[in-house]
Every structure is written in structure tokens, then in C-alpha cells.
Amino acid sequence: MEKVDYNVQEITNGIWAVDEFSMEYLYIIQGTKRSVLLDVGTGTWDLKSLVESFITTPYSVVATHAHMDHVGGIGQFDTLHIHRADIPCFSLPEETNPVGLYKRRLYCRLAIAAYGEERLPFHPQDLLPVDMTKINLVPYEDGAVFDLGNRSLEAIHVPGHTNGSCCFLDKEDRILFAGDNFGETLLLPRGKTDKEFVEIWLAGAQKIKAREDEFDTICAGHSCPLDRQYFDDMLIAAQKLLSGEINEEVYQVQEMLGPMYHYGKAYISMAPENIQTRDYSRIQNPRRY
Ligand SMILES: [Fe+2]
């Protein structure tokens, strides 16, 4: 049976979205002076060779946030630029560490659900461990600009999904790289109060809203491109959640089933530990339970 490979799609001249076996999107952004690999995926396959077959300049590896599907592949590289507030994630115990084999192997179930084990070019048990002592972690801050020559990427800090989560704005191409800060679903950790991280997320998200005339396309961590309606609805959902206008109910959205807040096209989970995942190949549309 023929094996599947990374699915690569050109967004615009010199910018490619790489779909890692239906698990997430990462982005290759080529510049005249320098290039950026934005996120490194789960680390299932030979991403380094793929990236180097596309670009001709030196490149920086930059992450939107420290989750296993965005930084798990860092073992193939030697340096990672990441927001300062996400650096402590790399010191978490193995079971919760984003580069640990436990979470990365578990996450591969999405690729298995999408393609079947026999069509994947890797097996979750073969994933390679990451030796963080060999990786140079370089912190960036809100407002950092990666100058690529003909285009640039500006980091905009949108904490909530993780403490260091960022969006990246490419003003030249009018693209917002949204990480997991916008999407069909927004997963927020449990805070000191129920709504703590919703307030934190909304404050960051409103910085993006204030600049919405600077981008036409949203390239997110799990959708590319992301329908603009998700962006607008997510902001309204967070406001309605905080004002008590919407309540938590059990929904099924793609592979996720569990308690969420819903407005329009957007779903917010404030209890990701209560979300169950199902074989999403069988799931068509969001449904209420
Ligand atoms: Fe994430």
C-alpha cells in the first residue's frame, strides 16, 4: 500500500503550509535574506529535509507555542525561538512535557485515525526522543520582528492557550499566522478562577482585532486558511462567556467531545482534561449532545 507523505500547499509565493498527516499545520516562510520555519510539528518524519528542499537561504526555527504538535519535532534542529513565557514547559515531567515521547506518541492517534497505520510512513513507537540539552532555546518577546528581507514576521503575544502563545503578522503578505490562538476551537487551561484564562486570552485577542485591517488571510495551527468567521465568533464567544450569556454544554467538534462554550462557529473549552477524542474520520459536523 502506498505510504502518504507530508502534504504541502503553497499559500502565496514563497510561503507553504505543511500538513503533518492531518495532525497540524506548520509553515515554511521564505525570505530574500532569511527564512523561517514556523512550528516543527509532532516530529514524526523527516521535516528538516523537506524544509531544506524548499528554501535556499539560512533559516530560523520559530514556535508559536510549546505544545507537542508544535515543538515535538525540534529534535531535528539545533535552535528554537520561542516566547519567554513558554520556556518552562520544556522542564515539565515526561508525561506532560511537549517534547516527551508520551504526549507525542499519543497525539499520533489523529494521524492513524485519518490514514490508518498501514499508510503512514512512521509508527508512533519509532518517534525519536528529543535531547533538550542539545537545543538552544532563544526567547523572544511580544513585538519581536523576524526580518526576512522582502517580508517580516511580528510576534504578537496572545497568552491563554499557553502562557507564551503568540500570533505572527506578516504585513507584507497580509497574513496572520494564528498558532492555536484562533481556530474552530480554543482550548484554555483551568485557571485559579474558572474564567481567568478567558479574560487573559480576550485581552490578547483584542490586540489582534484592533489590527484586523492589516491581514486578509489567517493561517492557523489546525486550519489553513481559517474562515474569518471563526475569528470574529471566537471573540464574541469569549465576551458572552464572561458576561454569562452562554453556558457550558457538551458538544462534539471534529474529533473532540466534551463541555464547551459555543457561539456561531466558535467553541471554547475551559476544561481540556474533560475533552474526549473520538475517531474523527467518522465525524462530519459539530453536534450538541
Ligand atoms: Fe496548542
Boltz pocket constraint, residues with backbone or C-beta under 6 A from the ligand:
constraints:
  - pocket:
      binder: B
      contacts: [[A, 65], [A, 67], [A, 161], [A, 180]]
      max_distance: 6.0
